[in-house]
Amino acid sequence: MCAPTSDDPLDIPEPKSIPAKLAASAVRFYQKYLSGLKMGSTCRFDPVCSTYALKAVSVHGAFKGTILSAARLSKCGPWHPGGFDPVPNHGFWFTETVT
């Protein structure tokens, strides 16, 4: 069984694969150089979208992390209330059932 990850958005594990490291580097580049160009904070979620993407890629890998990040970004807009939306624990792809 996989060990659960922390719900702390600042507790981001090191990515394991090379594609995940590349994706994490892209997110870190965005955080360092592009995010500051916006006029103030615009994310309605906690953790913010870039931190969510970084943790999703680190926990789930490049492919699944990118899918989770894209799903999160698709929620950005006035139609979604936002709020606390943590990255799912590793292994949720196989343990969750739709009812």
A tleap script that builds the chain and sets N, CA, C and O, in Angstrom:
source leaprc.protein.ff14SB
mol = sequence {
  NMET CYS ALA PRO THR SER ASP ASP PRO LEU
  ASP ILE PRO GLU PRO LYS SER ILE PRO ALA
  LYS LEU ALA ALA SER ALA VAL ARG PHE TYR
  GLN LYS TYR LEU SER GLY LEU LYS MET GLY
  SER THR CYS ARG PHE ASP PRO VAL CYS SER
  THR TYR ALA LEU LYS ALA VAL SER VAL HIE
  GLY ALA PHE LYS GLY THR ILE LEU SER ALA
  ALA ARG LEU SER LYS CYS GLY PRO TRP HIE
  PRO GLY GLY PHE ASP PRO VAL PRO ASN HIE
  GLY PHE TRP PHE THR GLU THR VAL CTHR
}
set mol.1.N position { 0.849 -1.190 0.000 }
set mol.1.CA position { 0.000 0.000 0.000 }
set mol.1.C position { 0.879 1.232 0.000 }
set mol.1.O position { 1.948 1.227 0.612 }
set mol.2.N position { 0.470 2.246 -0.646 }
set mol.2.CA position { 1.240 3.481 -0.745 }
set mol.2.C position { 1.074 4.295 0.532 }
set mol.2.O position { 0.003 4.317 1.137 }
set mol.3.N position { 2.138 4.952 0.923 }
set mol.3.CA position { 2.082 5.819 2.096 }
set mol.3.C position { 1.312 7.086 1.739 }
set mol.3.O position { 1.501 7.638 0.655 }
set mol.4.N position { 0.445 7.554 2.641 }
set mol.4.CA position { -0.297 8.775 2.349 }
set mol.4.C position { 0.634 9.968 2.359 }
set mol.4.O position { 1.641 9.984 3.068 }
set mol.5.N position { 0.287 10.968 1.563 }
set mol.5.CA position { 1.068 12.197 1.528 }
set mol.5.C position { 0.465 13.180 2.507 }
set mol.5.O position { -0.684 13.040 2.926 }
set mol.6.N position { 1.245 14.163 2.859 }
set mol.6.CA position { 0.796 15.195 3.778 }
set mol.6.C position { -0.189 16.119 3.070 }
set mol.6.O position { -0.076 16.345 1.865 }
set mol.7.N position { -1.149 16.648 3.811 }
set mol.7.CA position { -2.085 17.624 3.253 }
set mol.7.C position { -1.502 19.027 3.263 }
set mol.7.O position { -2.122 19.961 2.753 }
set mol.8.N position { -0.315 19.184 3.840 }
set mol.8.CA position { 0.337 20.485 3.874 }
set mol.8.C position { 0.827 20.829 2.474 }
set mol.8.O position { 1.659 20.104 1.927 }
set mol.9.N position { 0.335 21.918 1.874 }
set mol.9.CA position { 0.745 22.247 0.510 }
set mol.9.C position { 2.221 22.602 0.403 }
set mol.9.O position { 2.788 22.538 -0.688 }
set mol.10.N position { 2.852 22.971 1.503 }
set mol.10.CA position { 4.265 23.319 1.469 }
set mol.10.C position { 5.161 22.094 1.613 }
set mol.10.O position { 6.373 22.189 1.415 }
set mol.11.N position { 4.583 20.951 1.954 }
set mol.11.CA position { 5.329 19.706 2.075 }
set mol.11.C position { 5.309 19.017 0.711 }
set mol.11.O position { 4.465 18.160 0.448 }
set mol.12.N position { 6.242 19.400 -0.143 }
set mol.12.CA position { 6.282 18.901 -1.517 }
set mol.12.C position { 7.453 17.946 -1.662 }
set mol.12.O position { 8.605 18.353 -1.507 }
set mol.13.N position { 7.178 16.682 -1.958 }
set mol.13.CA position { 8.285 15.731 -2.122 }
set mol.13.C position { 9.067 15.997 -3.401 }
set mol.13.O position { 8.582 16.668 -4.312 }
set mol.14.N position { 10.266 15.469 -3.454 }
set mol.14.CA position { 11.112 15.598 -4.639 }
set mol.14.C position { 10.548 14.706 -5.745 }
set mol.14.O position { 10.258 13.538 -5.487 }
set mol.15.N position { 10.384 15.221 -6.970 }
set mol.15.CA position { 9.917 14.371 -8.079 }
set mol.15.C position { 10.924 13.245 -8.332 }
set mol.15.O position { 12.131 13.438 -8.193 }
set mol.16.N position { 10.411 12.065 -8.704 }
set mol.16.CA position { 11.275 10.896 -8.865 }
set mol.16.C position { 11.757 10.683 -10.296 }
set mol.16.O position { 12.917 10.324 -10.499 }
set mol.17.N position { 10.918 10.890 -11.270 }
set mol.17.CA position { 11.290 10.601 -12.656 }
set mol.17.C position { 11.813 11.866 -13.341 }
set mol.17.O position { 11.585 12.985 -12.883 }
set mol.18.N position { 12.509 11.654 -14.432 }
set mol.18.CA position { 13.051 12.791 -15.200 }
set mol.18.C position { 11.932 13.652 -15.786 }
set mol.18.O position { 12.018 14.877 -15.699 }
set mol.19.N position { 10.879 13.065 -16.384 }
set mol.19.CA position { 9.785 13.926 -16.875 }
set mol.19.C position { 9.115 14.721 -15.749 }
set mol.19.O position { 8.732 15.873 -15.954 }
set mol.20.N position { 8.970 14.122 -14.571 }
set mol.20.CA position { 8.376 14.843 -13.443 }
set mol.20.C position { 9.286 15.978 -12.989 }
set mol.20.O position { 8.805 17.049 -12.620 }
set mol.21.N position { 10.603 15.750 -13.014 }
set mol.21.CA position { 11.545 16.810 -12.657 }
set mol.21.C position { 11.487 17.957 -13.661 }
set mol.21.O position { 11.577 19.124 -13.280 }
set mol.22.N position { 11.336 17.629 -14.935 }
set mol.22.CA position { 11.212 18.671 -15.962 }
set mol.22.C position { 9.927 19.477 -15.775 }
set mol.22.O position { 9.937 20.703 -15.883 }
set mol.23.N position { 8.821 18.785 -15.495 }
set mol.23.CA position { 7.550 19.476 -15.275 }
set mol.23.C position { 7.624 20.351 -14.018 }
set mol.23.O position { 7.115 21.471 -14.009 }
set mol.24.N position { 8.254 19.841 -12.966 }
set mol.24.CA position { 8.404 20.623 -11.741 }
set mol.24.C position { 9.281 21.849 -11.996 }
set mol.24.O position { 9.030 22.920 -11.443 }
set mol.25.N position { 10.306 21.692 -12.829 }
set mol.25.CA position { 11.155 22.839 -13.175 }
set mol.25.C position { 10.359 23.900 -13.922 }
set mol.25.O position { 10.556 25.094 -13.698 }
set mol.26.N position { 9.465 23.477 -14.805 }
set mol.26.CA position { 8.619 24.420 -15.538 }
set mol.26.C position { 7.705 25.186 -14.574 }
set mol.26.O position { 7.517 26.393 -14.724 }
set mol.27.N position { 7.145 24.494 -13.598 }
set mol.27.CA position { 6.277 25.155 -12.620 }
set mol.27.C position { 7.091 26.128 -11.772 }
set mol.27.O position { 6.646 27.245 -11.508 }
set mol.28.N position { 8.269 25.713 -11.348 }
set mol.28.CA position { 9.134 26.593 -10.553 }
set mol.28.C position { 9.548 27.831 -11.368 }
set mol.28.O position { 9.629 28.929 -10.818 }
set mol.29.N position { 9.809 27.662 -12.666 }
set mol.29.CA position { 10.116 28.796 -13.541 }
set mol.29.C position { 8.939 29.767 -13.555 }
set mol.29.O position { 9.126 30.978 -13.434 }
set mol.30.N position { 7.733 29.238 -13.703 }
set mol.30.CA position { 6.526 30.076 -13.688 }
set mol.30.C position { 6.423 30.818 -12.358 }
set mol.30.O position { 6.173 32.023 -12.327 }
set mol.31.N position { 6.622 30.076 -11.245 }
set mol.31.CA position { 6.500 30.712 -9.936 }
set mol.31.C position { 7.513 31.834 -9.749 }
set mol.31.O position { 7.185 32.879 -9.186 }
set mol.32.N position { 8.733 31.627 -10.214 }
set mol.32.CA position { 9.804 32.591 -9.978 }
set mol.32.C position { 9.745 33.792 -10.919 }
set mol.32.O position { 9.955 34.925 -10.488 }
set mol.33.N position { 9.461 33.554 -12.198 }
set mol.33.CA position { 9.597 34.623 -13.190 }
set mol.33.C position { 8.281 35.173 -13.746 }
set mol.33.O position { 8.225 36.347 -14.109 }
set mol.34.N position { 7.242 34.376 -13.822 }
set mol.34.CA position { 6.013 34.832 -14.482 }
set mol.34.C position { 4.890 35.197 -13.518 }
set mol.34.O position { 4.114 36.112 -13.791 }
set mol.35.N position { 4.797 34.496 -12.404 }
set mol.35.CA position { 3.696 34.725 -11.479 }
set mol.35.C position { 3.711 36.146 -10.916 }
set mol.35.O position { 2.655 36.729 -10.670 }
set mol.36.N position { 4.878 36.688 -10.717 }
set mol.36.CA position { 4.988 38.035 -10.168 }
set mol.36.C position { 4.531 39.133 -11.111 }
set mol.36.O position { 4.349 40.272 -10.681 }
set mol.37.N position { 4.341 38.820 -12.386 }
set mol.37.CA position { 3.899 39.823 -13.356 }
set mol.37.C position { 2.412 40.152 -13.233 }
set mol.37.O position { 1.949 41.162 -13.762 }
set mol.38.N position { 1.661 39.287 -12.526 }
set mol.38.CA position { 0.226 39.529 -12.344 }
set mol.38.C position { 0.015 40.651 -11.338 }
set mol.38.O position { 0.883 40.922 -10.509 }
set mol.39.N position { -1.106 41.281 -11.410 }
set mol.39.CA position { -1.452 42.342 -10.470 }
set mol.39.C position { -2.091 41.731 -9.229 }
set mol.39.O position { -3.317 41.709 -9.121 }
set mol.40.N position { -1.301 41.244 -8.306 }
set mol.40.CA position { -1.814 40.667 -7.068 }
set mol.40.C position { -2.220 39.220 -7.243 }
set mol.40.O position { -2.131 38.653 -8.332 }
set mol.41.N position { -2.663 38.642 -6.153 }
set mol.41.CA position { -3.074 37.246 -6.156 }
set mol.41.C position { -4.445 37.094 -6.826 }
set mol.41.O position { -5.378 37.836 -6.521 }
set mol.42.N position { -4.551 36.142 -7.724 }
set mol.42.CA position { -5.811 35.953 -8.435 }
set mol.42.C position { -6.412 34.572 -8.220 }
set mol.42.O position { -7.528 34.317 -8.672 }
set mol.43.N position { -5.701 33.672 -7.541 }
set mol.43.CA position { -6.191 32.305 -7.372 }
set mol.43.C position { -7.217 32.248 -6.244 }
set mol.43.O position { -7.004 32.808 -5.169 }
set mol.44.N position { -8.319 31.572 -6.501 }
set mol.44.CA position { -9.377 31.452 -5.504 }
set mol.44.C position { -9.286 30.162 -4.707 }
set mol.44.O position { -10.164 29.866 -3.895 }
set mol.45.N position { -8.228 29.393 -4.935 }
set mol.45.CA position { -8.050 28.112 -4.269 }
set mol.45.C position { -6.930 28.156 -3.250 }
set mol.45.O position { -6.053 29.018 -3.307 }
set mol.46.N position { -6.967 27.224 -2.324 }
set mol.46.CA position { -5.898 26.997 -1.368 }
set mol.46.C position { -5.557 25.520 -1.422 }
set mol.46.O position { -6.429 24.702 -1.130 }
set mol.47.N position { -4.369 25.138 -1.768 }
set mol.47.CA position { -3.200 25.918 -2.155 }
set mol.47.C position { -3.381 26.537 -3.538 }
set mol.47.O position { -4.226 26.106 -4.322 }
set mol.48.N position { -2.568 27.560 -3.822 }
set mol.48.CA position { -2.662 28.229 -5.119 }
set mol.48.C position { -2.350 27.232 -6.231 }
set mol.48.O position { -1.740 26.192 -5.986 }
set mol.49.N position { -2.762 27.545 -7.427 }
set mol.49.CA position { -2.700 26.599 -8.538 }
set mol.49.C position { -1.278 26.134 -8.869 }
set mol.49.O position { -1.079 24.964 -9.197 }
set mol.50.N position { -0.295 27.022 -8.788 }
set mol.50.CA position { 1.069 26.604 -9.119 }
set mol.50.C position { 1.624 25.661 -8.061 }
set mol.50.O position { 2.345 24.723 -8.400 }
set mol.51.N position { 1.310 25.882 -6.796 }
set mol.51.CA position { 1.740 24.962 -5.740 }
set mol.51.C position { 1.030 23.625 -5.892 }
set mol.51.O position { 1.636 22.574 -5.682 }
set mol.52.N position { -0.245 23.654 -6.253 }
set mol.52.CA position { -0.999 22.431 -6.515 }
set mol.52.C position { -0.348 21.644 -7.650 }
set mol.52.O position { -0.170 20.431 -7.542 }
set mol.53.N position { 0.006 22.328 -8.735 }
set mol.53.CA position { 0.629 21.661 -9.878 }
set mol.53.C position { 1.975 21.061 -9.497 }
set mol.53.O position { 2.293 19.945 -9.908 }
set mol.54.N position { 2.760 21.781 -8.725 }
set mol.54.CA position { 4.066 21.292 -8.304 }
set mol.54.C position { 3.927 20.040 -7.448 }
set mol.54.O position { 4.661 19.071 -7.641 }
set mol.55.N position { 2.993 20.054 -6.507 }
set mol.55.CA position { 2.793 18.882 -5.654 }
set mol.55.C position { 2.184 17.729 -6.441 }
set mol.55.O position { 2.552 16.576 -6.218 }
set mol.56.N position { 1.260 18.013 -7.359 }
set mol.56.CA position { 0.640 16.946 -8.155 }
set mol.56.C position { 1.677 16.232 -9.014 }
set mol.56.O position { 1.661 15.006 -9.118 }
set mol.57.N position { 2.569 16.989 -9.622 }
set mol.57.CA position { 3.622 16.390 -10.452 }
set mol.57.C position { 4.603 15.614 -9.580 }
set mol.57.O position { 5.071 14.547 -9.977 }
set mol.58.N position { 4.916 16.132 -8.405 }
set mol.58.CA position { 5.859 15.466 -7.518 }
set mol.58.C position { 5.293 14.173 -6.944 }
set mol.58.O position { 6.024 13.195 -6.788 }
set mol.59.N position { 4.011 14.159 -6.630 }
set mol.59.CA position { 3.393 12.983 -6.007 }
set mol.59.C position { 2.965 11.949 -7.047 }
set mol.59.O position { 3.183 10.753 -6.851 }
set mol.60.N position { 2.359 12.394 -8.149 }
set mol.60.CA position { 1.752 11.479 -9.112 }
set mol.60.C position { 2.553 11.272 -10.390 }
set mol.60.O position { 2.192 10.421 -11.203 }
set mol.61.N position { 3.624 12.021 -10.588 }
set mol.61.CA position { 4.397 11.901 -11.809 }
set mol.61.C position { 3.948 12.920 -12.844 }
set mol.61.O position { 2.963 13.634 -12.655 }
set mol.62.N position { 4.692 12.971 -13.937 }
set mol.62.CA position { 4.455 14.008 -14.944 }
set mol.62.C position { 3.093 13.863 -15.625 }
set mol.62.O position { 2.374 14.851 -15.772 }
set mol.63.N position { 2.733 12.667 -16.037 }
set mol.63.CA position { 1.497 12.486 -16.801 }
set mol.63.C position { 0.257 12.739 -15.946 }
set mol.63.O position { -0.570 13.588 -16.280 }
set mol.64.N position { 0.130 12.009 -14.853 }
set mol.64.CA position { -1.052 12.157 -13.998 }
set mol.64.C position { -1.072 13.517 -13.303 }
set mol.64.O position { -2.139 14.101 -13.109 }
set mol.65.N position { 0.106 14.023 -12.928 }
set mol.65.CA position { 0.172 15.338 -12.306 }
set mol.65.C position { -0.280 16.438 -13.237 }
set mol.65.O position { -0.932 17.392 -12.811 }
set mol.66.N position { 0.065 16.310 -14.516 }
set mol.66.CA position { -0.369 17.295 -15.505 }
set mol.66.C position { -1.878 17.227 -15.711 }
set mol.66.O position { -2.532 18.259 -15.864 }
set mol.67.N position { -2.427 16.025 -15.714 }
set mol.67.CA position { -3.888 15.874 -15.838 }
set mol.67.C position { -4.594 16.518 -14.641 }
set mol.67.O position { -5.573 17.245 -14.810 }
set mol.68.N position { -4.091 16.246 -13.431 }
set mol.68.CA position { -4.689 16.848 -12.237 }
set mol.68.C position { -4.575 18.375 -12.278 }
set mol.68.O position { -5.516 19.081 -11.917 }
set mol.69.N position { -3.431 18.874 -12.716 }
set mol.69.CA position { -3.230 20.327 -12.794 }
set mol.69.C position { -4.145 20.969 -13.825 }
set mol.69.O position { -4.687 22.048 -13.590 }
set mol.70.N position { -4.318 20.310 -14.964 }
set mol.70.CA position { -5.221 20.832 -15.995 }
set mol.70.C position { -6.664 20.839 -15.498 }
set mol.70.O position { -7.415 21.775 -15.771 }
set mol.71.N position { -7.047 19.796 -14.770 }
set mol.71.CA position { -8.401 19.752 -14.208 }
set mol.71.C position { -8.594 20.889 -13.208 }
set mol.71.O position { -9.652 21.517 -13.163 }
set mol.72.N position { -7.570 21.143 -12.414 }
set mol.72.CA position { -7.647 22.235 -11.439 }
set mol.72.C position { -7.740 23.580 -12.146 }
set mol.72.O position { -8.540 24.430 -11.754 }
set mol.73.N position { -6.929 23.783 -13.186 }
set mol.73.CA position { -6.971 25.050 -13.920 }
set mol.73.C position { -8.310 25.255 -14.627 }
set mol.73.O position { -8.746 26.391 -14.816 }
set mol.74.N position { -8.959 24.161 -15.017 }
set mol.74.CA position { -10.265 24.294 -15.678 }
set mol.74.C position { -11.344 24.795 -14.718 }
set mol.74.O position { -12.405 25.240 -15.155 }
set mol.75.N position { -11.081 24.723 -13.426 }
set mol.75.CA position { -12.033 25.221 -12.430 }
set mol.75.C position { -11.899 26.724 -12.204 }
set mol.75.O position { -12.744 27.325 -11.540 }
set mol.76.N position { -10.849 27.337 -12.749 }
set mol.76.CA position { -10.629 28.770 -12.538 }
set mol.76.C position { -11.667 29.565 -13.315 }
set mol.76.O position { -11.738 29.491 -14.541 }
set mol.77.N position { -12.429 30.288 -12.614 }
set mol.77.CA position { -13.448 31.119 -13.248 }
set mol.77.C position { -14.522 31.462 -12.249 }
set mol.77.O position { -14.556 30.903 -11.153 }
set mol.78.N position { -15.397 32.371 -12.612 }
set mol.78.CA position { -16.437 32.816 -11.676 }
set mol.78.C position { -17.494 31.751 -11.385 }
set mol.78.O position { -18.274 31.907 -10.446 }
set mol.79.N position { -17.536 30.671 -12.169 }
set mol.79.CA position { -18.536 29.627 -11.965 }
set mol.79.C position { -18.171 28.669 -10.838 }
set mol.79.O position { -19.007 27.861 -10.434 }
set mol.80.N position { -16.949 28.736 -10.322 }
set mol.80.CA position { -16.518 27.826 -9.261 }
set mol.80.C position { -16.184 28.639 -8.014 }
set mol.80.O position { -15.492 29.653 -8.110 }
set mol.81.N position { -16.668 28.208 -6.835 }
set mol.81.CA position { -16.445 29.005 -5.631 }
set mol.81.C position { -15.010 28.969 -5.104 }
set mol.81.O position { -14.623 29.854 -4.340 }
set mol.82.N position { -14.213 27.976 -5.488 }
set mol.82.CA position { -12.844 27.880 -4.979 }
set mol.82.C position { -12.818 27.200 -3.630 }
set mol.82.O position { -13.653 26.340 -3.350 }
set mol.83.N position { -11.865 27.577 -2.786 }
set mol.83.CA position { -11.745 27.002 -1.451 }
set mol.83.C position { -10.581 26.030 -1.359 }
set mol.83.O position { -9.694 26.020 -2.213 }
set mol.84.N position { -10.594 25.212 -0.313 }
set mol.84.CA position { -9.513 24.255 -0.063 }
set mol.84.C position { -9.672 23.068 -1.008 }
set mol.84.O position { -10.710 22.407 -1.015 }
set mol.85.N position { -8.640 22.803 -1.802 }
set mol.85.CA position { -8.656 21.730 -2.793 }
set mol.85.C position { -7.273 21.072 -2.817 }
set mol.85.O position { -6.438 21.429 -3.647 }
set mol.86.N position { -7.020 20.112 -1.913 }
set mol.86.CA position { -5.692 19.512 -1.841 }
set mol.86.C position { -5.450 18.508 -2.962 }
set mol.86.O position { -6.388 18.024 -3.596 }
set mol.87.N position { -4.187 18.206 -3.193 }
set mol.87.CA position { -3.801 17.166 -4.151 }
set mol.87.C position { -4.202 15.820 -3.562 }
set mol.87.O position { -3.905 15.560 -2.396 }
set mol.88.N position { -4.870 14.952 -4.329 }
set mol.88.CA position { -5.238 13.635 -3.808 }
set mol.88.C position { -3.991 12.821 -3.467 }
set mol.88.O position { -2.928 13.010 -4.058 }
set mol.89.N position { -4.141 11.922 -2.512 }
set mol.89.CA position { -3.035 11.048 -2.128 }
set mol.89.C position { -2.635 10.139 -3.279 }
set mol.89.O position { -3.431 9.837 -4.168 }
set mol.90.N position { -1.390 9.716 -3.235 }
set mol.90.CA position { -0.882 8.777 -4.237 }
set mol.90.C position { -1.699 7.487 -4.153 }
set mol.90.O position { -1.935 6.977 -3.058 }
set mol.91.N position { -2.125 6.965 -5.282 }
set mol.91.CA position { -2.920 5.745 -5.322 }
set mol.91.C position { -4.402 5.977 -5.459 }
set mol.91.O position { -5.159 5.010 -5.543 }
set mol.92.N position { -4.858 7.238 -5.484 }
set mol.92.CA position { -6.301 7.481 -5.565 }
set mol.92.C position { -6.882 7.040 -6.906 }
set mol.92.O position { -8.087 6.813 -7.004 }
set mol.93.N position { -6.055 6.915 -7.936 }
set mol.93.CA position { -6.530 6.494 -9.251 }
set mol.93.C position { -7.113 5.094 -9.206 }
set mol.93.O position { -7.959 4.747 -10.030 }
set mol.94.N position { -6.668 4.287 -8.254 }
set mol.94.CA position { -7.077 2.886 -8.218 }
set mol.94.C position { -7.988 2.579 -7.045 }
set mol.94.O position { -8.650 1.541 -7.046 }
set mol.95.N position { -8.046 3.455 -6.033 }
set mol.95.CA position { -8.829 3.149 -4.845 }
set mol.95.C position { -10.170 3.851 -4.795 }
set mol.95.O position { -11.052 3.428 -4.047 }
set mol.96.N position { -10.350 4.900 -5.561 }
set mol.96.CA position { -11.608 5.640 -5.546 }
set mol.96.C position { -12.633 4.948 -6.442 }
set mol.96.O position { -12.291 4.448 -7.514 }
set mol.97.N position { -13.858 4.923 -6.010 }
set mol.97.CA position { -14.936 4.407 -6.844 }
set mol.97.C position { -15.989 5.491 -7.010 }
set mol.97.O position { -16.237 6.281 -6.098 }
set mol.98.N position { -16.587 5.517 -8.150 }
set mol.98.CA position { -17.631 6.497 -8.417 }
set mol.98.C position { -18.967 5.879 -8.032 }
set mol.98.O position { -19.307 4.782 -8.475 }
set mol.99.N position { -19.716 6.592 -7.207 }
set mol.99.CA position { -21.022 6.083 -6.782 }
set mol.99.C position { -22.127 6.930 -7.344 }
set mol.99.O position { -23.301 6.657 -7.095 }
savepdb mol mol.pdb
quit
